[in-house]
Amino acid sequence: MTRAEAIADGLAQVRERIAAAERAAGRVSGSVRLLAVSKKMTADDVRAALAAGQRAFGENYAQELRDKRAALAQDSTLPHPPEWHYIGPLQSNKIKYVAGQVALAHTVDSAALLEAIEARGAPQACLVQVNVAGEGQKRGIAPGDLPALLDRFAAMSHVTCAGLMVIPPFTENPDDARPYFAALRTLRDRESARARPHVELRELSMGMSGDLEAAIAEGATIVRVGTAIFGARQRDV
Ligand SMILES: Cc1ncc(COP(=O)(O)O)c(C=O)c1O
């Protein structure tokens, strides 16, 4: 099997898992979008996934996003352009590579970050990342601080909030992650009850290769899947 065939095969398997999880949860077919996490993968890997029908790609590193975007933007042979999402930590000096450049920035977790994205002056849809488990070293806003951060979107002219995102604590058994996914959905339901300018909480970005079924059972609208499509990544630097 070539690398391109392996990627097409991985995508087909993940699509089947998503469809089965939608059915099992009694959800409408096609209600969950697949974000292919192409972090550490090459532009050729993204080309292979595009050829196999994948549209949306998630990157964790701002410069890697910038380089891959540039490489593929010049490629007129693609069946359709990739839709880029940013799912990594957002440092203020890297915001220029992300703000106004991606369909969705999944990792906004502070008012300072929100204002830095706004200051770039380009339209940008965001998700707010929530640290539902209250893990000390993890990114994401504390659930108790979420209402105030959502209120801040009212003062923005360029940045909008389209939903919430979570990275749950690592669990051996994927079902053990379910309470964290449920907690994000509960927060979404609670905060949706309050109308706020520039905030429409339609997306729940949750679920990865190991636990996408549990996330879909709890209402995920976007699953972020890397390993199950592209295979193992090199160790993170
Ligand atoms: C925020 C985020 N979501 C999803 C993924 C994909 O994880 P997996 O390879 O387990 O599917 C990663 C991988 O690094 C990630 O950082």
The ligand as a Tripos MOL2 file, in Angstrom:
@<TRIPOS>MOLECULE
LIG
   16    16     1     0     0
SMALL
NO_CHARGES

@<TRIPOS>ATOM
      1 C1         -5.9190   19.6570   20.0540 C.3       1 LIG1
      2 C2         -5.7580   18.3390   19.3750 C.ar      1 LIG1
      3 N1         -6.8350   17.7080   18.9140 N.ar      1 LIG1
      4 C3         -6.7440   16.5230   18.2700 C.ar      1 LIG1
      5 C4         -5.5270   15.9090   18.0550 C.ar      1 LIG1
      6 C5         -5.4900   14.5880   17.3320 C.3       1 LIG1
      7 O1         -5.2130   13.5270   18.1830 O.3       1 LIG1
      8 P1         -5.1500   12.0170   17.6570 P.3       1 LIG1
      9 O2         -3.9080   11.8720   16.8650 O.co2     1 LIG1
     10 O3         -5.1770   11.1970   18.8870 O.co2     1 LIG1
     11 O4         -6.3670   11.8010   16.8150 O.co2     1 LIG1
     12 C6         -4.3810   16.5280   18.5370 C.ar      1 LIG1
     13 C7         -3.0800   15.9240   18.3350 C.2       1 LIG1
     14 O5         -2.0580   16.4000   18.6880 O.2       1 LIG1
     15 C8         -4.5060   17.7690   19.2120 C.ar      1 LIG1
     16 O6         -3.4340   18.4160   19.6880 O.3       1 LIG1
@<TRIPOS>BOND
     1     1     2 1
     2     2     3 ar
     3     2    15 ar
     4     3     4 ar
     5     4     5 ar
     6     5     6 1
     7     5    12 ar
     8     6     7 1
     9     7     8 1
    10     8     9 2
    11     8    10 1
    12     8    11 1
    13    12    13 1
    14    12    15 ar
    15    13    14 2
    16    15    16 1
@<TRIPOS>SUBSTRUCTURE
     1 LIG1         1 GROUP 0 **** ****
